[in-house]
Amino acid sequence: MQKLLLGLFFILPLFTYSQYNISGVVLDENSGEPVIGATVELQKTEKIAVTDLDGKFSFSGLPQAEYTLIISSLGYGTRTVKFSLPGEETFEILLSPTAIEIEEVIVSTPFHQLQSDNVMKVERATVEDLNRTGALNLSEGISKIAGVETITTGSGIGKPVIRGLSSNRVLVYTQGVRLENQQFGDEHGLGVSSSGVESVEVIKGPASLLYGSDALGGVLYLNPEKFAPVDSTQIDLAGNYYSNTLGYEANAGIKTSGENLKFLVRGNYAAHSDYETGNGNRVTNTRYDEWDLKTGLGFRTTGYSGDLRYNLNSSRTGIPEEIGEQSTSKEFQEPYQQVENHILSLDNTFFLKNASLDVKLGYSFNDRMEFEEEHEEEHEEEHEGETEEEHAAHEEGEAALEMHLETLNYDVKYNFPRYGKFETIIGLQGMHQTNRNFGEEFLIPDATTTDFGILATSHYHLEKVDFQAGLRYDHRNIDSKAMGEIGSEDFRSSLERSFNSYNGAVGMKVDLSRQLSSRLNLATGFRAPNLAELTSRGSHHGTNRYEIGNPDLENEQNYQLDLALEYRNVHFEVFTNAFYNKVSNYIFLSPTGEIIDENAVFEYVQDDAELYGGEAGFHLHPHPLDWLHIESSYELVIGKKENGEYLPLIPAQSVLNTFRTEFKDNGWLNEAFALVSLKTVFDQNNPGNFETWTPGYSLLNAGVGNTFYWNSTALELRISGNNLLDKTYISHLSRLKPDGIANMGRNIIFSTRLRF
C-alpha cells in the first residue's frame, strides 16, 4: 500500500510554477451599481478578497490550475464562478438581490459546491446558530437539525441518530478524518467538543461511496474553525453559566496569519453537576466535565496548501443508575467513565496542471476507562487472604475496564482536469486499527481491523440539470485474538473474518424553474459487523445487560431512494424530502428471556428491515422585513423488520416551530437576535419489541443576544433557555427511560464573549 501511494506522486504531472493574476468587478444585477464589501473566496486556496468602493477585487500569484470563485454579500444570492488558468483573467460578476441568507460551501461532498448547486441534499448549520438555541453541548445542538436526533444517557452522553440509524451506522468526521472512538457503544459520548468547530454538515442516507463502511446511515461532518485572514491576529475569550446543572464553561482562543503561515490554538473547560428534572429531582451521578484543546498550523504557497491539526478531548462522565442522593457536587463517584481522544490530522492539497491532488492523513488514539463500584466489591472474596496493604495496592486507582484504540487512516483523491461539463475524482481510502485491553474486564477482545477502498465519481453540469454518479469497492479484514480462560463464561475464541462490498450512487438535480428545484438520488451502502456484534459475551455494566455476539454475522447492505423538492423566492422557502431505505441483514439486539448475573440476556441477530419517512418545512422572511424569520420543520421515521415488528430506538414524529429576528448594523443593534421556538414531539406508539410506548410532549425554548462594539473590540452577550415551562418528560431515545427517569427540566444559559 505504501508503494502504491508513493507511486501516485511519480506518475502525476510535474508541478508548474508559472504565476497568474486575476481581477474582477461585482455588480448589482438590477441596478448595475457596484456591490461594496462583497466577499470573494478562491476555493481551496483559502484566499479571500473584499470588493472595494468600485466593487473591484483581485488575486495574484496563482499557479496554472482550475479554480472556483465563491462570491457572497448580505442581501444578495451567493454565486459560484469556475475558470482555468491560463485563460480568462478578468470577470464581471452579477449578484441578484434576495432576502435569502448567504449560502455556504458544502465541504462534505466531493465537488465542494453551494447547496443550491449540489446534487445531494446536505443539511448545514453553524455552531454559532446551534448555540443560540441554548444547546448544552454539541450532541444536543445537532438534534436541532431536521432528520437528526440524539440517543442520550443523562446530559453528558449523546449519540447522533440520522433517520433512525445510529452508532456504527453513522460515521463522524472531524478535521477532515474519520473519528474512531468505539462508536458501537451508546453508553459514552461523541468525544468531540463544539469548541473550535465552525459548522456541522449532515449527509442523510448511505454515504458509503464517499466514506466506506460505517456510513450506511449517513455522515456527521464537523468543519474546524478557519484561520484568521492574512496579516491579522484575532483573540477571543468566552464563558457560559448553566442554571440547571450549576455548570460553567470557559473558552479562549488566539489565531494569527501571515501571507503563507497560519496558526491557531483554542482551549475549553466545562463542568456540570447532576441535572434536575422538571419535578425537582436531581438525577444522581449525571455530572460530567470536559477538557478540550485544539491547535492548527496552516501553510500556503503557490502550488501547495497544508493544514496540520491536533485535538485533545478528555472527559469524565458519571453513569446514572437510579435517583438517589440529591447533590450539587461536581466530585465524581463510581460508576463513571473517563475517555481521552487524541486526533492528529494533516490535510494536503497539491495544485497541478489543471488538476489537484488531495491527501488527508489521520492518527487517532482513544483511551476509554470505566470505574465501577462493583469492581472492588466483586473481588473482596478473591483477595480475602491478602493483607490490607496488598489489597489496596492491587485495587487503588485501577479501572475495571480500559481499552486503547489506535487508528491510522488515509484519504487520497485526484481531481482530474475538467473536460467540458465533466468533473471527475478518483480516490483511495484506508484504515489500520488496533484495539487493546488493559483492564480486568473487557467488552471486546484485542483485535486488528484493516480497511481498503477505491472509488470514482463524476459530476456533469448543464444549465438546468446536474448529474452525479460513482462506484466504489471496499474490503475489510478483522482479526481478533482469543481472550479469557477456556471454559470460562467470558472466554472469546479467536476470529478472522473478511468483508467485501461494491456500492454506487447516482443522482440528478433539475431546476424546474428559477424558484423550483428537485433532487432524486439512489444510493447503496454497507456496514461490516463490528467487534462487539461479533464477539460479545458477558455482562455490560454500562447498559445493564448480558450481551452475546454472533461470529457468523454478515454485512448490512442497504438501498435508499431519496426525493427532494425545494421552492425559494425572495419572501418564502419551502422544502419536502422523502426517503425509502431497505436494509438487508440489519443487525440488532434481541432479548432471549434469560437472566445471567442479574442482567437480562440479549443476543445479536439479523433480519431484513425497512425505514421510510422524511422531512418537510418552510421559512418565511418577508421583504422588506428582512429581519423577520418564521420557520417550521417536521420529521417522520418509521422502521420495521421484515416480520412487521418495529425497530428499536426510532425517534417519534416531531415539529419544530421557530420565530426569530436578526438585526445587523442597525444602530446599537449589532448582530442582534431574538428567538422563540416550540418543539412538539408526538406519542411514540410504535416501540421495538423490548421497548414501551412513550407519551408526547412540547418544549418551549427562547434566546436573545446582541454584540456591542468599541473600536476593534466586540462584546457579545446572550441569554437562552430550554424547557422554559419546566416540563417533566421522557424522551423515547433516552437510555434512562426504562428506569422511569425524566429528562432535564428548565435550563437558563448566560453567555458572554469578548473579541479583540
C-alpha positions, 0 to 999 in steps of 0.5 A: 500500500505504501508503494502504491501511494508513493507511486501516485506522486511519480506518475502525476504531472510535474508541478508548474510554477508559472504565476497568474493574476486575476481581477474582477468587478461585482455588480448589482444585477438590477441596478448595475451599481457596484456591490461594496464589501462583497466577499470573494473566496478562491476555493481551496486556496483559502484566499479571500478578497473584499470588493472595494468602493468600485466593487473591484477585487483581485488575486495574484500569484496563482499557479496554472490550475482550475479554480472556483470563485465563491462570491457572497454579500448580505442581501444578495444570492451567493454565486459560484464562478469556475475558470482555468488558468491560463485563460480568462483573467478578468470577470464581471460578476452579477449578484441578484438581490434576495432576502435569502441568507448567504449560502455556504460551501458544502465541504462534505461532498466531493465537488465542494459546491453551494447547496443550491448547486449540489446534487445531494441534499446536505443539511448545514448549520453553524455552531454559532446558530446551534448555540443560540438555541441554548444547546448544552453541548454539541450532541444536543445542538445537532438534534436541532437539525431536521432528520437528526436526533440524539440517543442520550444517557443523562446530559453528558452522553449523546449519540447522533441518530440520522433517520433512525440509524445510529452508532456504527451506522453513522460515521463522524468526521472531524478535521477532515478524518474519520473519528474512531472512538468505539462508536458501537457503544451508546453508553459514552459520548461523541468525544468531540467538543463544539469548541473550535468547530465552525459548522456541522454538515449532515449527509442523510442516507448511505454515504458509503461511496464517499466514506466506506463502511460505517456510513450506511446511515449517513455522515456527521461532518464537523468543519474546524474553525478557519484561520484568521485572514492574512496579516491579522491576529484575532483573540477571543475569550468566552464563558457560559453559566448553566442554571440547571446543572450549576455548570460553567464553561470557559473558552479562549482562543488566539489565531494569527496569519501571515501571507503563507503561515497560519496558526491557531490554538483554542482551549475549553473547560466545562463542568456540570453537576447532576441535572434536575428534572422538571419535578425537582429531582436531581438525577444522581451521578449525571455530572460530567466535565470536559477538557478540550484543546485544539491547535492548527498550523496552516501553510500556503504557497503557490502550488501547495496548501497544508493544514496540520491539526491536533485535538485533545478531548478528555472527559469524565462522565458519571453513569446514572443508575437510579435517583438517589442522593440529591447533590450539587457536587461536581466530585465524581463517584463510581460508576463513571467513565473517563475517555481521552481522544487524541486526533492528529490530522494533516490535510494536503492539497497539491495544485497541478496542471489543471488538476489537484491532488488531495491527501488527508492523513489521520492518527487517532488514539482513544483511551476509554476507562470505566470505574465501577463500584462493583469492581472492588466489591466483586473481588473482596472474596478473591483477595480475602487472604491478602493483607490490607496493604496488598489489597489496596495496592492491587485495587487503588486507582485501577479501572475495571475496564480500559481499552486503547484504540489506535487508528491510522487512516488515509484519504487520497483523491485526484481531481482530474482536469475538467473536460467540458461539463465533466468533473471527475475524482478518483480516490483511495481510502484506508484504515489500520486499527488496533484495539487493546485491553488493559483492564480486568474486564473487557467488552471486546477482545484485542483485535486488528481491523484493516480497511481498503477502498477505491472509488470514482465519481463524476459530476456533469453540469448543464444549465438546468440539470446536474448529474452525479454518479460513482462506484466504489469497492471496499474490503475489510479484514478483522482479526481478533485474538482469543481472550479469557480462560477456556471454559470460562463464561467470558472466554472469546475464541479467536476470529478472522473474518473478511468483508467485501462490498461494491456500492454506487450512487447516482443522482440528478438535480433539475431546476424546474424553474428559477424558484423550483428545484428537485433532487432524486438520488439512489444510493447503496451502502454497507456496514461490516459487523463490528467487534462487539456484534461479533464477539460479545459475551458477558455482562455490560455494566454500562447498559445493564445487560448480558450481551452475546455476539454472533461470529457468523454475522454478515454485512448490512447492505442497504438501498435508499431512494431519496426525493427532494423538492425545494421552492425559494423566492425572495419572501418564502422557502419551502422544502419536502424530502422523502426517503425509502431505505431497505436494509438487508441483514440489519443487525440488532439486539434481541432479548432471549428471556434469560437472566445471567448475573442479574442482567437480562440476556440479549443476543445479536441477530439479523433480519431484513428491515425497512425505514421510510419517512422524511422531512418537510418545512418552510421559512418565511422572511418577508421583504422588506422585513428582512429581519423577520424569520418564521420557520417550521420543520417536521420529521417522520421515521418509521422502521420495521423488520421484515416480520412487521415488528418495529425497530428499536430506538426510532425517534417519534414524529416531531415539529419544530416551530421557530420565530426569530429576528436578526438585526445587523448594523442597525444602530446599537443593534449589532448582530442582534437576535431574538428567538422563540421556538416550540418543539412538539414531539408526538406519542411514540406508539410504535416501540421495538419489541423490548421497548414501551410506548412513550407519551408526547410532549412540547418544549418551549425554548427562547434566546436573545443576544446582541454584540456591542462594539468599541473600536476593534473590540466586540462584546457579545452577550446572550441569554437562552433557555430550554424547557422554559415551562419546566416540563417533566418528560421522557424522551423515547431515545433516552437510555434512562427511560426504562428506569422511569427517569425524566429528562432535564427540566428548565435550563437558563444559559448566560453567555458572554464573549469578548473579541479583540 
